[in-house]
């Protein structure tokens, strides 16, 4: 099922991150050397560098000759549905299908965040973004044991109505790994003891101007949220942040998050079945 992808292992990700971090620190120190030997400068650079995380952006491509199968990773198109379920809806309107990924083809850290190593990760969202009403989004994993061979025509018959439009289908060719940085509010919210917040803000701004610090925009997996109007982390009752897993900004499919906004899906720190979602216009 599906086509072979690059095999991302936890060990590979850790090794790449460690090597990248050392290189980044050296470049960052060189870029800020002309600013003088401010006290704690190296500590601030090291702190900001420690916040960098890998994120993965799906690499899309044309559908191969013969088309994609229901079990394949895809962006848009017709997803796999269970034989006994209806198309996901909210208040009578069908949710838009954005993408599905074979878990075996996802980077190891994403599989770990989802709590599954096989099956299909699927994302459906209401275009109305009915934040306070019903089940207006569905992020789920269809387990390998649930996948059954099906005729695409039978799945198409489960569409909400005959005029329901699917996004154009695209193939997923792999995932581009990028290093992601938190927005300034997140970065400056938990500074180490002895680090001045003004100095840290100045260093962050200089690194950003040098092209060494940025929050990745666009649709991505993991990394940091590209907040539009300030942080809106989902949190537990004890105040612990959820884990950032999915960001949607409409770069893979023409899904509008308000007026050029950002939507993020975050997973509970310990319960892989509990999710939080927030969105804002930029």
N, C-alpha and C positions, 0 to 999 in steps of 0.2 A: 504494500500500500504506500503510495506517495513516492517521490523521487529522493535519491540520496542527497543529503546536505552536508555541510561542514560539521564535524563532530566537535561540539563545544563541551569540554569537561570542566568541572569545578577547578581541577588542578591547572588546566590551561588558563582559565580566567584569572586565577590568583597570580600565576606567573606573569601573565601579560600586564596585569595591573601593577604588580611590584616593579617590573622593569620600566613601565611607563611613568610611574610615580617618581622614580629616581631621575629619569631624564627630564621630567617636567620641573622638578625642584631645581636642577642645575640651570635650566633655561630661565626659570623665573628669577632666580638669584642674579643671573647675569643681566636680565632685562631691568631689574630694579637697582643695580649697582650704582648707576649714575645719580640715584636719589640720595646717596650718602649712607652713612652708617647709623641710621636711626636705631635707638635702643629697642630691642625686642623685634627688630625687623625680620630676622631669620625665623624667629618663633612664629610670627604672624604668617609668613609664607608657608612654613611647615604645617600650620593649622589649616590654612585654606587648602593646601594640597591634600591633606588627609580627608577632606570632604568629597573629593572627586570620586565618582562612581561610574562603572560602565553602564551604558544603556545600549539597546539594540534597535535599529530601525529596519523594518522589513524592506527588502530590495525587490521591487516588482518587475514583472516582465510580461511579454506577450504570452497568450495561451498557446501551448504547443499544438501541433497538428494532431487532430483526433480529440482535442479538448481535455478538460480536467475531469477527474472522477469525483464522485460525491465525497470520498474520504480524503481527497487531496487538500493540502494547504492552498488557500486561495483568498483573494481580496475581491469582495463583491461576488456576483454570480449566484448560483443556487447552492445553498448549504445542505449538509446532511441533517435530516430530521428523523427522529425515532418513528417507527410505524404507527404507534398508538398515540402520538401527540399532535396537537394543532400548532399552527404557526404562532409564535409568541405575539401577543397583542396587549394593548393597554387602552382601556376605555373604548374597546371596539375597533381601534386602529392598529394595523399591523406594525410591528417594530421593524426598523431598517436593519438589514443584515450587513455588517461591515466587513468581517473577515472570520476565517477559521484557520487554525494552524495545527498541524500534526505535532503532538508534544515531543515525539521522538526527534523531530527536526528543529526544536527550539534550543537555544543556548541553555546549558545546565542550570545557571542561576534562575532563569525564568521557570524552568520545570520545578525547581525547588520551591519557588514562591507559590506556584500553583498547587503544590502538594501532590503532583501526579507525574509519572514518567512516561505514560503512554495515553493514547486517546486523542480527542479533538478539543482544542480550546476554541470556543465560539463567542462572538460578541454581537449582540443586537441592542439597538437603542432607538427610542422614540424620537422622531424629528421634532416633536413639539417640546421635548425636554420638560415633561410634566413633573417637576421636581418634587412636588408634594402629593402627587396622586398615583396610586396604584403601582404596578410593576412596570415602570417605564424603561427599564433596561434589563438585560440578561447577559451576564458574563458567566459562562459555565464550562465545565469539562465533561464531555461525553466519554465515558470510560471505554477502554478497548473491548471489554466484554459486552458493551451495549451496541457496538457497531455491527450491523448486519447488512449484507449485500441488498441493495434496493435499486429499483428502476427509477431513473431520474424523473420520468413522467409521473410516477406515483408521488414523489416529493413535490413536484410542481403542482399537483392537484391539491396540496395542503396550503397553497398560498391563500391569503385572506380573501382575495377576489380576483376575477380574471384580468382586471386592469392594474393590479398591483405591480409596481415597477421595482426591479432589482438593479443594483448598481452594476455597471459593466464589469465583467469578470476579468481578473488579471491573475497571472501566475506569481507565486512567491519563489524567487530564485535563491534566497538566502537572507542573511541578516548582517547588516553593517554595524560593527562595534564602534562606538564613540564614547569618549570620556565626557561625563556630564557633571556640572557644578550646580550647587544650590543657588537660588536667587539670593539677593543681598539680605533680605529679611531673615531667611532661614540661616544663612551663613553667620550673621552677626547676633543671632539669638542665644547662643550658648558658647560664648568666648571663654578660653582658658583663663584661669586666675592670673592677674597681672598684665593682661593684654588690654590695651586701651581701645574702646569701641571706635573712637574717631580715627585712630591710626589704622585699625583694621579696615575701616571703610575706605580710607585713602588708598591703602595697598590693594584692596580688591578692585577699586576703580582703575588703578594703574595697570594691574594685570589684565583687566578687561580691555583696556585701550591697547595693550600689547598683543591682544588676540590669544591670551593664555587662560582666560577665565570666561565661561559663558554657560548659560542654561540652554540645553538643546531644545529647539522648537520642533514642531511637527509630530506626527504619529510615532510613538516609540514604546518600547517595553523596558521597564525598570528605570534606573536613573533617578532624576529629581523632577518634581513638578515645575512646569513653566508657568507659574502663577500670573494671572492677568491683573488681579486686584488685591494682591497680598495673599499670604498663606491661609489656606482653609483646610488644614489637615483633619482627616477623620481621626478620632481619638477614642480610646477605651474610657470606661468610667473612672479609671484611675489616672487618666491623662496621658497614657502612653500612645504615641503616634502609630497609625497604621503603616503598613509597608507599601510604598509606591510601586505599582505594577504596570499600569497602562495609562498612556496619555493619548488623547484624541484631539487633533486640530484640523482634520479634514484634508490631510496631504495625500492620503492613499485613496480615499473615496471622497466624492464631493458632498461630504456630510458637514453641514454648517452648524457650528456650536455658537448659536446666537450670532452676533456681529463679529466675526473673526475671533472667536473665543477659544478657550481651552477647557477640556473636560478630563478629569482624572479619576481613575478607579484604584482604590487602595484596599489592601487585604489586612484583616485583623492580625495582630502580632503572633497569635497562637492558633486561632481557629481559621483554617483555610477555607471554610465555607461561608465566612462572614465578610461582607464587603461594604465599603463606604464609597460614595461618589459625590463629586461636587463639580460645578462648572461656573464659568464667569465669562462675560464679554470683555474684550480688550479695548 
